[in-house]
Every structure is written in structure tokens, then in C-alpha cells.
Amino acid sequence: MSRVNPTPAQRTFDEGRLMQVLVAPIISEKATFVADKTNAITFKVLQDATKPEIKAAVELMFKVEVKGVSVVNTKGKTKRYGRSVGRRDNVRKAYVMLKEGQELNLNGEAA
């Protein structure tokens, strides 16, 4: 049996999973600078989230068209407090580029 991989247009995702893919928007000085320059919104996403899943989740939740998705994995820093040593969690960030003319307000409305 030969299985043919579906094209991105044919691919479907579980809606429950898509609602969990985006953990939180990242609102920082750097994220705001990137948003102004490249029309990209920054999100903290699940560690095992894929680019097509992230794209589908943003389009589903915010009703906007996505041009592209870039993903960055940041390792957690090792921190000390007295004698004990701990480690922050690893973070996976997604920079979601929106198509021209698309805008995203983080209160859930598309302009």
C-alpha cells in the first residue's frame, strides 16, 4: 500500500489540538519592533507544534491570512538561588507573518 502525503491545502487538523497549540502571545519590546517592521506577531507555542499547525491555529482563532511561520527554540537558562540549582523551561517561539493588509489585534478581532 502506498500512502500519498496530502498537500497543505488537503491537510486537516483536529480543532481541539489547534486551540492548544498557541500558548500565549509574546508582548515585549523586541516582539513589538518585529511586528512594526515585518507585520509579524510573536507567540509562545507548544514544544511539539509544527509550522502548518501554527499557521492553521492562527487562521482559525484570529480569522486572518498567514503568509509564513518561522520558529525559534530557546533553551532554558540555568539559574542558581543559594546552593540550589534550577533550570527554566525551554521555550518555542513562533513568528507568524501576516499577508499584506492583514492586521491582528490580540483581543481576538481582525481589522
C-alpha positions as CSV (number, residue, x, y, z in Angstrom):
1,M,0.0,0.0,0.0
2,S,1.4,3.3,-0.9
3,R,0.3,6.3,1.1
4,V,0.3,9.7,-0.6
5,N,1.1,12.7,1.6
6,P,-1.7,15.3,1.4
7,T,-0.9,18.7,0.2
8,P,-1.1,21.5,2.8
9,A,-4.5,22.5,1.3
10,Q,-5.8,19.0,1.8
11,R,-4.4,18.6,5.3
12,T,-6.9,18.8,8.1
13,F,-6.1,19.3,11.8
14,D,-8.0,18.4,14.9
15,E,-9.7,21.6,16.1
16,G,-9.2,20.8,19.8
17,R,-5.4,20.4,19.2
18,L,-5.3,23.7,17.3
19,M,-6.9,25.5,20.2
20,Q,-4.0,24.3,22.4
21,V,-1.1,25.0,20.0
22,L,-0.8,28.7,20.8
23,V,0.1,29.1,24.5
24,A,0.4,32.9,24.7
25,P,1.2,36.0,22.7
26,I,4.7,37.4,23.5
27,I,4.5,41.1,24.1
28,S,7.9,42.6,24.6
29,E,10.0,45.4,23.1
30,K,11.6,43.1,20.6
31,A,8.3,41.5,19.6
32,T,6.8,44.9,19.1
33,F,9.7,46.0,17.0
34,V,9.4,42.9,14.8
35,A,5.7,43.5,14.4
36,D,6.2,47.0,13.2
37,K,8.9,46.1,10.7
38,T,7.7,42.8,9.2
39,N,3.9,42.6,10.1
40,A,4.7,39.5,12.3
41,I,3.1,38.5,15.5
42,T,5.1,36.5,18.1
43,F,3.5,33.6,20.0
44,K,4.7,31.1,22.6
45,V,3.7,27.7,21.3
46,L,3.8,24.0,22.3
47,Q,7.2,22.3,22.1
48,D,5.9,19.8,19.5
49,A,3.9,22.2,17.4
50,T,4.6,22.2,13.7
51,K,4.6,25.2,11.3
52,P,1.5,24.1,9.4
53,E,-0.3,23.5,12.8
54,I,0.7,27.0,14.0
55,K,-0.5,28.6,10.7
56,A,-3.8,26.7,10.9
57,A,-4.3,27.7,14.6
58,V,-3.7,31.4,13.9
59,E,-6.0,31.4,10.9
60,L,-8.7,29.6,12.9
61,M,-8.5,31.7,16.0
62,F,-8.0,35.2,14.6
63,K,-9.6,34.9,11.1
64,V,-6.6,36.3,9.3
65,E,-4.5,35.1,6.4
66,V,-0.9,33.9,7.2
67,K,2.0,34.4,4.8
68,G,4.6,32.4,6.7
69,V,5.7,31.0,10.0
70,S,9.2,31.0,11.5
71,V,10.0,29.0,14.6
72,V,12.8,29.5,17.2
73,N,13.7,27.1,20.0
74,T,15.2,28.8,23.0
75,K,16.9,26.7,25.7
76,G,16.1,27.4,29.3
77,K,18.7,29.2,31.3
78,T,20.3,27.5,34.4
79,K,19.7,29.7,37.4
80,R,21.0,29.5,41.0
81,Y,19.4,30.5,44.2
82,G,21.9,30.0,47.0
83,R,23.1,26.4,46.9
84,S,20.2,25.0,44.8
85,V,20.5,25.0,41.0
86,G,17.4,25.1,38.8
87,R,16.6,25.4,35.2
88,R,14.0,27.5,33.4
89,D,11.7,25.7,30.8
90,N,12.7,25.6,27.1
91,V,10.6,28.0,25.0
92,R,9.4,27.6,21.4
93,K,8.5,30.9,19.8
94,A,6.6,31.3,16.5
95,Y,6.9,34.5,14.4
96,V,3.7,34.5,12.3
97,M,3.9,36.8,9.3
98,L,0.6,38.1,8.1
99,K,-0.3,38.9,4.5
100,E,-0.3,42.5,3.3
101,G,-3.3,44.4,4.6
102,Q,-4.0,41.9,7.4
103,E,-3.8,43.1,10.9
104,L,-4.3,41.3,14.2
105,N,-5.5,42.8,17.5
106,L,-4.7,40.5,20.4
107,N,-8.3,40.9,21.7
108,G,-9.5,38.4,19.0
109,E,-10.7,40.8,16.3
110,A,-9.3,41.1,12.8
111,A,-9.2,44.5,11.2
